[in-house]
Amino acid sequence: MTVPTTPASPSWRGEPPVRRARGVHAVQPVAVLLGVLGLGICLVLSLDVVSAAVALVIELALLPLLRIPVRTLLLRTSPVLLAVPLTGLSIALYGRASGREWFDLGFAHVTDGSLVLALATMLRVLAVGIPSVALFIRVDPTDLADGLGQVLRLPARFVLGALAAIRMMTLLGEDWRQLGMARRARGVADTGRLRRGASMAFALLVVALRRATTLAVAMESRGFGAPGTRTWARPARFGGREWATVAALVGIGLVSIAVAVAMGTWRA
């Protein structure tokens, strides 16, 4: 990666060379962000089972186009997959009561209506969560920051500060490992896991605050806090591929709505 010379694109020490993505991953990340937002809006307009199921089936059919290994996809989407049954259980127990009642525990009741609502909610979480995670697996934070600053015209201070924070977060794991090795070398890491974990967490917080202070001073000295219009080392273009991505994601939501309306399950 060449070292940029403009004040709005800092070079990060230890950052690996950026590999130019191809195919779907070559799309400007802002287009993915806008498309996922549009898809989510379409899916929250109704809480029926059909629209969420149709959207989920289309998304699963298109997932092979991303060429993401199954193990990587399951690992990255594991928080969504774990949240789905918990969400469904809470809706089934405390959702809107209607239809046949299966059992009533006083503070919780399960009916046909709450079960249908729970199923629709779980499918909707999957339909929104899976593409949101899958499409951002290979997104480069610098490309996203370029798009936020140039396409969406967000304040440069906010965008560059968020980019710096994301870059620094990758160092937390290495800092934790080094703290553990240092404690083992001193012979204080053999007993008391809870106490050791709490003290290491506090030490990690101190290290993170010191690094953040140093980074803030360095960025200010390089003119990142200066007013005025900034220049960018890498232009972010929003062209045909980006519009096609937004249209495809929003189209999935519109198709699901159309199918639900045709089958009479749509509930605005």
N, C-alpha and C positions, 0 to 999 in steps of 0.2 A: 504493500500500500504506500503510495507516495505521500510525503508529508505535505499537507495543505499549507498554503501561505496566507490565506485570508483569515481574518480574525474570527469568523463565525464557524470555522471547522477545525477544532483542536486536534492535535495528534495525541493519542493515548499510549503511554509507555506500556509495552508488552502486548499491544493489540495485534492479533494475527491478521495476515493479509485478507482482505475481503474478496471472496469468490463471487464473481458475477453470476447471478442466478439465471436460469433459463426457464422457458415455458411459463407456467402459472406463477412461479416464484419470481419472475422478472418484472412483475407488475408492481407499480408504486404502492407501498403499504397503505397509503392514505385511501386508495381505491378499495382495498380490502376492508379497511375500517368503516368506510361509508356504506359498502355493500352489506356487511354484517349488521350494521345499525339499521339499514332499511329492512333486512330480513327479519330482525327482531321486532320491529314495529309491526310488520305484517302479521307475525305470529301471536302477538299479544292482543290483537284486536278481538280475538275470539278464544274461548276456552273449550272448543270441541275437540274430539278425538281425531276426526277425519283430517282436518287441516294439518295438525301436527304430524300425524302419521304419514301423510303424503309428502310433506317437506322432508321428513327424516328418510324416507325411502329414496327420494331423489338425491339427497346428499350422500347417502351410503353408496349409491350407484356411481356418483361422480368422484368419490374419494380416491379410487385408483389413479386418477389423472394427476394427483399430487405426488405420486411415487414416494410416499413416506413408508418406511418399514413398519410392519404391524406392531412390533415390540415398542418402537419409539412412539407410535400413535397411542397405544394403550397406556404407556407410561405417562405421557403428557396429559391425556384425557382422564387419568385416574381420579383426580379431584371431582370432575363432573360425574363420572360413573359412580363414585361413592355418595355424592350428594343426591342423586336421583332417587334411590330407595328411601332415604331419609325424608326427602320432600314428599314423596308419595304417601309415606306412612302418616306424616303429620296432617296432610290434606284428608286422608281417609278417616282419621279419627276426629278431626275438628272441622271438616269441611261442611258445606251447606247441606242440611238434611232434606232429603226428598225421596219419595218412592218407598220401597220395602225397607224395613229396618231389620238389620241382621243381629245386632246386639247393642245394648246401651249400658255403659258403665257409670252413668251420671255425669262425669266431667268429659267423657268421650263417647261418641256414638258412631256407628258405621251403618250407612244406608246405601241404596243403589246410587243415589245422586252423588254422595261423597266418594264412592268408589270410581264412578265415571270421571268425576272431577280430578281425582288423584291420578288416574291413568292419563288424562289429557295433560295434566301438569308435568308428569314425568316425561312424556313424549316431547312436550314443548321445551323442557330443559335440555333434552338431548339434541333436539333440532336446532337450538340456538348455540348450545355449548360446544358441540363437536366441530362445526365449521369454524367457530371463533378460535378454538385452540389449534385446529389443524392448519388453518391458513396462516397462522402467525408463528409456526414452529421454526421456519427458516427465514424469518424477517430479520434483517440487519437493523439494529437500533439507529445507526447513523442515517440509513435511508429513510426510516420513519421520521426522524427528526427533520431531515431535509424537506420531506413532504409536508409536515406540520407547519414548518416555517415559511415555505414558499407557496404551497398550494392553498392551505387553509389560512395562511397569514396570521398565525398565532404569534404572540410576542416572543422575540428571539431570546430574551432572558429566561423566560419560562421553559422554552423548548431546550435550550442548551443546558440549563440547570437539570432538567429531567434526564437528558442524555448523559450528563456527567454522573448522576446518581445511578443510572442503570449500569454504566461501565464500572463504577466502583463496587457495585453489589457482587460482581463476579469474583472479587477478591476476598469476600467474607469467608468462603469455604477454605481458602488457603490460609487465611489468618487463624481460623479455628484449628486447623491441623497443626500449624506452627506453635500455637499456644499449648496444645496437648503434648506435643513433643518436648517443649521446653519444661513443662511440669513433670513429665516422666523423667527427664534428665536430672531434675532436682529431687526426684523421689517423693513427690507429693501428689501423684496421680494414681495411687494404688487402692485407696479406700475412700469411702464417702462419695458415692457418685452424685447424689443430689447436691451436696455442698460444693463439690468440685465443678459441677455444671453451672451452678449459680455464680461462682467466682469467675469462671471462664467467660460466662455471658457478660458480666460486668467489665472484664478486661477487654473483651471484644468491642463493647460499646465505647470504651475509652479510645481504643485504637481507631475505630470508625470516626469518632468526633475529631480526633487529631488529623486524620487524613482529609476529612471534609474541610477543616479549617485551612489546611495547607492548599488544597485544591481551590478553595474560594479565593484565597489571596493570589494564587497564580493566575486564575482566570481574570480577576480584576486588573492585575498588572498587565495583562495582554489585551485589555480593552473590551472585555466581554460585557462590562457594565456601562459602557459608553452609550449615550443616546444617539439617535439617528438611524438611517436605513443601513442595514448590513448587507454585505456581499456574501455569496456562498460558493464554496469550491466546486461543488457538484450540483448542477442544476437538476431540479426535480420536475419532470415533465408529466403532464396528465393528458394522455392521448387516447388513441383508439382502444388499446388493450385495457386501459384503466376503465374506460366507459363500458367496455364489454363485460368486465368483471363485475362492476356495479349492477349492470343490467341483468347478468346471470343470477346474482344472489337475490336481487329484488324480484326477479322473475320467478324464482322458486317459491317465494312467499305469495306472489299473486296467483300462481298456479294452484297452490294449496287452498287459497281462499276460494278460487273458482270451483274447485272440486267440492269443497264443503258446501258452498251455496247450491250447487247442482244437486247434491244429495240431501239437502234440507237440514243439515246439521249445524249450519252457521248460526252463531249466537253473538250478536254485537253487544 
